Amino acid sequence: MDDGLQLCAAAFFRSRGKTVVTENEFLMGVSMNMRWMPYSDAEKLLAMILKSGLAEKDGEYIRPKFDLGSIDIPVGYRPPASLLSTPVSEPKVAPTPTPASADPFQTLLAEVAKLGVDRKELLSRCRIVQKKMDIDIEAAALLVLREMNIDVSKYIDEMYRVVSER
């Protein structure tokens, strides 16, 4: 996956403040609003983003398939002219995680759900804390769970390892 392409996609979606846009909103946003490139090049950019697996198209809607908050976008970002000439490879299919390689954050969510905590509510609160404090989602989850009087001590080391490896 091309990091420049991912940076460009993240910059667009974050500038919009949305995680879902229409195809037309993407094309007009990139070409007219942000003035990054002509409309025909915006079409190529969208095709590259979709082909690389960074986003998915569902009918008329485009959604990113990666965590937008995990990308650091430089102030005043503009995609380089060479971005459209970069070859794009098909996304690699990720293996189905085994319990040993499962995402610790997902494991945490599953274990907390067993305690009767609503998963959607927890994720919503985590995202709010994540954005407010500009921290990783794992750290936000630990803070939210601690606020809910749930013992998080057994998760701290694993979450620290995950966050520090990034």
MARLO-838262 format. One record per residue: y, x negated, z negated of N, C-alpha, C, O in turn. Coordinates in steps of 0.2 Angstrom, whole numbers. Layout:
   n_yy   n_xx   n_zz  ca_yy  ca_xx  ca_zz   c_yy   c_xx   c_zz   o_yy   o_xx   o_zz
      Y      X      Z      Y      X      Z      Y      X      Z      Y      X      Z
...
# end
This chain:
   n_yy   n_xx   n_zz  ca_yy  ca_xx  ca_zz   c_yy   c_xx   c_zz   o_yy   o_xx   o_zz
     -6     -4      0      0      0      0      6     -4      0      7     -9     -4
     11     -3      4     17     -7      5     22     -5     -1     24      0     -2
     24    -11     -5     28    -10    -10     35     -7     -8     38     -4    -11
     37    -10     -2     44     -8      1     44     -1      2     49      3      1
     38      2      5     38      9      7     38     13      1     41     19      0
     34     11     -4     34     15    -11     41     15    -14     43     20    -17
     44      9    -14     51      9    -17     56     14    -13     60     17    -16
     55     14     -7     59     18     -3     58     26     -4     63     30     -5
     52     27     -5     50     34     -6     52     36    -13     55     42    -14
     51     32    -18     53     33    -25     61     34    -25     63     38    -29
     65     30    -22     72     30    -22     74     37    -19     79     40    -22
     71     39    -14     73     46    -11     71     51    -16     76     55    -17
     65     52    -18     63     57    -23     68     57    -29     70     62    -32
     69     51    -32     73     51    -38     80     52    -37     83     55    -41
     83     51    -31     89     52    -30     90     60    -29     96     63    -31
     85     63    -27     85     71    -27     84     74    -33     86     80    -34
     81     70    -38     79     73    -44     74     78    -44     73     83    -48
     69     78    -39     64     83    -38     58     79    -36     58     73    -34
     52     82    -37     46     79    -35     42     83    -29     37     82    -27
     46     88    -27     44     92    -21     50     93    -17     55     96    -19
     49     92    -10     55     93     -6     51     96      1     45     95      2
     55    100      5     53    102     11     53     96     16     57     91     15
     49     96     21     50     91     26     57     90     29     59     85     30
     60     96     30     67     96     33     72     93     28     76     89     30
     71     94     21     75     92     16     74     84     16     79     80     15
     68     82     17     67     74     17     71     71     23     74     66     22
     69     74     29     72     71     35     80     71     35     83     66     37
     83     77     33     90     77     33     93     73     27     98     70     28
     89     73     22     92     69     16     92     61     18     97     58     16
     87     59     21     86     52     23     92     50     28     95     45     28
     92     55     33     97     53     39    104     55     37    108     51     39
    105     61     35    112     63     35    115     62     28    121     60     27
    112     64     22    115     64     16    115     56     13    120     54     11
    110     53     14    110     46     11    112     41     17    114     35     15
    112     43     23    114     39     29    110     32     29    113     27     30
    103     33     28     99     27     28     97     25     35     97     19     36
     96     30     39     94     29     46     95     35     50     96     40     48
     94     34     57     95     40     61     89     45     60     84     43     57
     89     51     62     84     56     61     78     54     64     73     55     61
     78     51     70     71     49     73     68     44     69     62     44     68
     72     39     66     68     34     61     66     38     55     61     35     52
     70     43     52     68     46     46     61     50     47     57     50     43
     60     52     54     53     55     55     48     50     55     42     51     52
     49     44     57     44     38     57     43     36     50     37     35     48
     48     36     46     48     34     39     43     39     35     39     37     32
     44     46     36     40     51     33     33     50     36     28     51     31
     32     49     42     25     48     44     22     42     41     16     42     39
     25     37     40     23     31     37     21     32     29     16     30     27
     25     36     26     24     37     19     18     42     18     14     41     14
     17     47     23     11     51     23      5     47     24      0     48     21
      5     43     30     -1     39     32     -3     34     26     -9     33     26
      2     31     23      0     26     18     -3     30     11     -6     26      7
     -2     36     11     -5     40      5      0     40     -1     -2     42     -6
      6     38      0     11     38     -5     13     45     -7     16     47    -12
     13     49     -2     15     56     -3     10     61      1      6     58      6
     10     67     -1      5     72      3      9     78      5     14     79      3
      7     80     11     10     86     14      6     92     13      0     92     15
      9     97     10      6    104      8     10    109     12     15    111      9
      8    111     18     12    116     22     18    112     24     18    107     27
     24    115     21     30    112     23     33    108     17     38    104     18
     29    107     12     31    103      6     28     96      6     23     95      8
     33     91      4     31     84      3     31     83     -5     36     84     -8
     25     80     -7     25     78    -14     23     71    -15     18     68    -11
     26     67    -19     24     60    -20     17     60    -24     16     64    -28
     13     55    -22      6     54    -26      6     48    -30      1     46    -32
     12     46    -33     12     41    -38     18     43    -43     22     47    -42
     18     39    -48     22     40    -54     29     38    -52     30     31    -52
     34     42    -51     41     40    -49     44     36    -54     48     31    -52
     43     37    -60     46     33    -66     43     26    -66     46     22    -70
     38     25    -63     35     18    -64     38     13    -59     37      7    -59
     43     15    -55     46     11    -50     53      9    -52     57     14    -54
     55      3    -52     62      1    -54     66      0    -47     64     -3    -43
     71      4    -47     75      5    -41     82      1    -42     85      3    -46
     83     -4    -38     89     -7    -38     95     -2    -37     95      2    -33
    101     -4    -41    107      0    -40    109     -1    -32    109     -6    -30
    111      5    -29    114      4    -22    108      3    -17    109      0    -12
    102      5    -19     96      3    -15     97      6     -8     99     12     -7
     96      2     -2     95      5      4     89      1      7     88     -5      6
     85      5     11     79      2     14     81     -3     19     86     -2     23
     77     -9     19     79    -14     24     77    -11     31     73     -7     32
     80    -13     36     79    -11     43     72    -13     45     69    -10     49
     69    -18     42     62    -20     44     57    -16     41     51    -17     43
     59    -11     37     54     -7     34     50     -3     39     44     -2     38
     53      0     44     50      4     49     45      0     54     41      3     57
     46     -7     54     42    -11     58     36    -14     54     32    -17     57
     35    -12     48     30    -15     43     24    -11     45     24     -4     45
     18    -14     46     12    -10     48      9     -7     41     10     -9     36
      7      0     42      5      4     37     -3      4     37     -6      6     42
     -6      3     31    -13      4     31    -15     10     28    -11     13     24
    -21     13     29    -23     19     26    -24     18     19    -26     12     17
    -23     23     15    -25     22      8    -32     21      6    -36     23     10
    -33     16      1    -40     15     -1    -42     21     -5    -38     23    -10
    -48     23     -5    -51     28     -9    -53     25    -16    -57     21    -16
    -50     28    -21    -51     25    -27    -58     27    -30    -60     33    -29
    -62     23    -33    -68     25    -35    -67     30    -41    -62     30    -45
    -72     34    -42    -72     39    -47    -73     35    -54    -77     31    -55
    -68     36    -58    -68     32    -65    -74     34    -69    -76     40    -69
    -77     29    -71    -83     30    -76    -80     30    -83    -74     27    -84
    -83     32    -88    -80     32    -95    -78     25    -97    -73     25   -100
    -81     20    -95    -78     13    -97    -72     11    -93    -68      8    -96
    -70     14    -87    -64     12    -84    -59     18    -84    -54     17    -80
    -61     23    -87    -56     29    -87    -49     27    -90    -49     22    -94
    -44     30    -87    -38     29    -90    -37     31    -97    -38     37    -99
    -35     27   -101    -34     28   -108    -29     34   -110    -30     38   -114
    -24     35   -106    -19     40   -107    -23     47   -106    -22     52   -109
    -27     47   -100    -31     53    -99    -36     55   -104    -37     60   -106
    -39     49   -107    -44     50   -112    -40     53   -119    -43     57   -122
    -34     50   -120    -30     52   -126    -29     60   -125    -29     64   -129
    -27     62   -119    -25     69   -118    -31     73   -119    -31     79   -122
    -37     71   -116    -43     75   -117    -45     76   -124    -47     81   -127
    -44     70   -128    -46     71   -135    -41     75   -139    -43     79   -144
    -35     75   -137    -30     79   -141    -31     86   -139    -30     91   -143
    -33     88   -133    -34     94   -131    -40     97   -135    -40    103   -137
    -45     93   -137    -50     96   -142    -47     98   -148    -51    102   -152
    -42     95   -150    -39     97   -157    -35    104   -156    -32    106   -161
    -34    107   -150    -31    113   -149    -24    112   -147    -20    117   -146
    -22    106   -145    -15    105   -142    -15    107   -135    -19    105   -131
    -10    111   -133     -9    113   -126     -7    107   -121     -2    104   -123
    -12    106   -117    -11    100   -112     -4    100   -108      0     95   -108
     -2    106   -106      4    106   -102     10    105   -106     15    102   -104
     10    108   -112     15    108   -117     16    100   -119     22     98   -119
     10     97   -120     11     90   -122     14     86   -117     18     82   -118
     11     87   -110     14     83   -105     21     84   -104     25     79   -102
     23     90   -104     30     92   -104     35     88   -109     40     85   -107
     32     88   -115     36     85   -120     36     77   -119     41     74   -121
     30     75   -117     30     68   -116     35     65   -110     38     60   -111
     35     69   -105     40     68    -99     47     68   -102     51     64   -100
     49     73   -106     56     73   -109     57     67   -113     62     64   -112
     53     65   -117     54     59   -121     54     52   -117     58     48   -118
     49     52   -112     49     47   -107     56     46   -104     58     40   -103
     58     51   -101     65     50    -97     71     49   -102     75     45   -101
     71     52   -108     76     51   -113     76     44   -115     82     41   -116
     71     41   -117     70     35   -120     69     29   -115     69     23   -116
     68     31   -108     66     26   -103     60     22   -105     61     15   -105
     55     25   -107     49     21   -109     43     24   -105     43     29   -101
     37     20   -106     31     22   -102     28     29   -105     29     30   -111
     25     32   -101     22     39   -103     17     38   -109     17     43   -113
     13     33   -109      9     31   -115     12     31   -121     10     34   -126
     18     27   -121     22     27   -128     25     33   -129     25     35   -135
     27     37   -125     30     44   -126     25     48   -129     26     52   -133
     19     48   -126     13     52   -129     12     50   -136     11     55   -140
     12     44   -138     11     42   -145     16     45   -150     15     47   -155
     23     45   -147     28     47   -151     28     55   -152     29     57   -157
     26     58   -147     26     65   -147     20     68   -152     21     72   -156
     14     64   -151      9     66   -155     10     65   -163      8     68   -167
     14     59   -164     16     58   -171     20     63   -174     20     65   -179
     25     65   -169     29     71   -171     25     77   -173     27     81   -177
     20     78   -170     15     84   -171     11     83   -177      6     87   -178
     12     77   -180      8     76   -186      0     74   -184     -4     76   -188
     -1     71   -179     -7     69   -176     -8     62   -177     -4     58   -175
    -13     60   -180    -14     52   -182    -16     49   -175    -21     50   -172
    -11     44   -173    -12     41   -167    -14     33   -168    -14     29   -163
    -15     31   -174    -17     24   -176    -23     22   -172    -22     16   -170
    -28     26   -170    -33     23   -166    -32     22   -159    -36     19   -155
    -26     25   -156    -24     24   -149    -19     19   -148    -18     16   -142
    -16     16   -153    -10     12   -152    -12      5   -149     -9      3   -144
    -17      2   -151    -19     -4   -148    -21     -4   -140    -19     -8   -136
    -25      1   -139    -27      3   -132    -20      4   -127    -20      2   -122
    -16      8   -130    -10     10   -126     -5      4   -125     -2      3   -120
     -5      0   -130     -1     -6   -130     -4    -11   -125      0    -14   -121
    -11    -11   -124    -14    -16   -119    -12    -13   -112    -11    -17   -108
    -13     -6   -111    -11     -3   -105     -4     -5   -103     -3     -7    -97
      1     -3   -107      8     -4   -105      9    -12   -104     13    -13   -100
      7    -16   -108      8    -23   -107      5    -26   -101      8    -32    -99
      0    -23    -98     -3    -26    -92      1    -24    -86     -1    -27    -81
      6    -20    -86     10    -18    -81     15    -23    -79     18    -22    -74
# end
